[in-house]
Amino acid sequence: MKTSITSLLLTLSLFGPVVAGELVPVKGKLQGRENHSFLYEDGCKACHQEAGKKNTTDAACVECHGSITEIAIADEALPIEEAHPHKSIHFGEGASCLACHAEHKKKTPLCTDCHRSWFAEM
């Protein structure tokens, strides 16, 4: 499992910024991100580290993706420089991963509560 994650991270770092994958059926009605399909081979424990249905935490995100400062964001894709989601003037580097990202459903990033035109639903 660790080898798969390491390979994935290396590939992502070589080929550009990380983006949210499309939602695809995983099991029954449950959906998950297509770029995380390898996680479902081992059950749900990679993200839900303590119990299958318990909510995940930022620690599970950081274990695979690295800290918020290590995740590449394509600056040219931002509507304005201040829209960088990982360098927020409001949260700095302190916003939870889960405030903007979701694995099993589309989610509108926290910034859009006020800055409605900056980001689409992911």
Helices and strands as residue ranges (DSSP letters): H 2-14, E 23-27, E 30-33, G 34-42, H 58-65, G 68-70, G 75-77, G 81-83, G 97-99, G 110-113
